[in-house]
Amino acid sequence: MTQNLTMSSPQSTCSSSPYSDSSFPSSLFSEVSTASSCSDDLSEQCHLLVVSPPCESMSTLDAFLRKLPLCSTEPGKQYLLLALGHTYASSASERFQGLNKSIGAIGSILGNESMFKSWSSSQFPGIGYFISGSGETSSIDVEAQSILQAKITSIDALNVFSSAGLHLVYYTSFSGSANDSDGTLYLLERAPFSFPPLTPLELDSGTINTFGPPSREEWRTLWEAWDLVTLGMIPTEMLHQKPIDLRHKCLFYIGHIPTFLNILLSHLFKESYTEPMNFTQIFERGIDPHVDDPNHCHSHSEIPEADEDWPTLASILEYRDRVRARLMQVYDDIDAGRRTLTRSLARVLQMTLEHEGFHIEAQAPSLRRASRPPPWSALAAQWARAAVPASPTVELGPARLILGHDNSEAEDDVASGSKDVVHAHAFGWDNESPARAVEVARFRAEWRPVTNGEYLVFWKERGEEFLMPASWVEERGEIFVRTVYGAVPILVAANWPVLASYDQLSLATAGLADGPPGWNGGVWEWTSTIFDSHPGLSPTKHFPGYSTDFFDGKHQVVLGASYATMPRLAGRRTVRNFYQHNYPYAWVSARVVYDVNA
């Protein structure tokens, strides 16, 4: 039997990526644009359907997805439906019927059953796909579009999506029979920026050091992220506001990031600051006052008191562009042999890049995203069906662990070696060095951090207002969890890790019984370790006080990473972050750990 898919007349395609050229684009130094990357005559509501893409390898699928004319519009305006077959349990026509049913189900989940009803066949540099649309329709023989068995796993597919700059919105299985799953249908969208994976999809004979000096491409991606966060997700009217009362106003951080880079480059090269000179006094350093006594704070910049005395946003962006151009000139000089890539220079590049990455995460409480939210109800139902570990805990140890790595800044001036040697070195912050051994006794740990649902039970039992996390909001007697899309019901977020202060979570976990783990990760985790010095620590001279200013007994070590942490930091296991024990706005949760008696 031949199964037909309703098709419409072809429509135009998206333009190529503005960053497809190998050279570093000067356009990156301008204010981020909210314009679509599609050509003018392409409807922003077009969607793409791909059945059986080339999946001979992960790199083959990655190359295919990168070439698709899928635009980085606002989330929810353009989707890619990607079907990957797994088995041949059903006939070709039955598989397609199952796929068509799943396509309709996703349309219903998104609130529009007809959004994926009609398609037009199209080609783009040899790539076949379908475009959704309306108008005069025709039919094609779908037997020619058979759903082939993919040669990569579902986990591999997720890694490829990340590499290709695609954001997974939802997925569902499809089948032509009641008992078997023939494949998976993924709902994807092009992300406005995407950090590349720490390792390539398929390793070659070369050695890649993901923690060496950053590349131009890493800076390009970081600036795309920073500009989107600060200029695209923080409303203009909030620039002179302080979403977090323990921090500066939003405008400060737009000037702080280029100033930090400017200062470190000038100090290293013994050169003058990029103009205007007074920006280095206004934007040099932010604040982290004591939560219980905001008047007590480390050394920081003196900022204007009145809004009208601050530099304008336009002047700050012009300054940002000059500093970025200065940095790219450093890379040009290294490539041309006019400047040597020393360990000190490589470290400054690493520190300034990661400093900006930390600040992207720190801006999260200020963000607003006026766009289509994810299909929360469908996702919550999907999470509820996910498999859980057979046991809520895992037993580990005893073991001898190596903490940190050997990466002393004090050795940079005496270390010698070629450019390749510098590239092979793993850089980090001062508190990550040196490597040291510790003996760990046997213990049990929860598989997952404490969830919103678990903490809600504790909070209701205690009934004390100060225990309510800043990540929650109470409306009409109901608890909601804050997200960049707005607050969502706690039933949706019940299995997410709760974001709360160390003080709040230490009380909650003191008597927490074993419970069902959550399966949504993506948070830093509090430890009971006070942030302090350790034998062999050599404080940084490039960023005086980065660690030592906070050896005050009030900061706890936090480990891991959140979903908003750049991969370079998230993937380096020696990273030691730190927050005040009662700071309520960090992306930090906690995991319950139990002593095991010998």
Secondary structure, DSSP 8 states (H G I E B T S, - for coil): ---EEEEE---------TT-SSS--GGGGS----S-SS-TTS-TT--EEEES---SSHHHHHHHHHHS-----STTSS-EEEEEE---SS-HHHHHHHHHHHHHHHHHHTT-TTTTS-EEEEEETTEEEEEE--SSEEEEEGGGG---B-SS-HHHHHHHHHHTTEEEEEEEEE-SSSS---EEEEEEEE-S-----SS-SS--SS---TTSS--HHHHHHHHHHHHIIIIISS-GGGTTS-SSTTS--HHHHHHHHHHHHHHHHHHHHT----S-TTHHHHSS-----BTTBTT---S-----SSGGGS--HHHHHHHHHHHHHHHHHHHHHHHHTSS---HHHHHHHHHHHHHHHHHHHHTGGG----S----HHHHHHHHHHS---SSSEEEE--EEEEES----GGGTTT----HHHHHHS----GGG-S-EEEEE--EEEESS--BHHHHHHHHHHH--GGGS-TTEEEETTEEEE--TT--EETTTSTTSB----HHHHHHHHTT------------EEEEEEE----TT----SSSTTTTGGG-SS-EEEEEE--TTS-HHHHT-TT--EEEETT--SSSEE---EEE---
